């Protein structure tokens, strides 16, 4: 008890939404998301391919 055993513990925890990536619909790889205006609608698109995310 004076010197406890060291090591790595596995512990589940939540992850912030900003640390997640969506999957690019064209290449099936993780990508960042951008926004652009198409007419009066704001649409999301994949930064890697430019493909619209629905």
Secondary structure, DSSP 8 states (H G I E B T S, - for coil): --S-------------GGG--EE-TTT-SEE-EEEEEETTEEEEEETTT--EE-
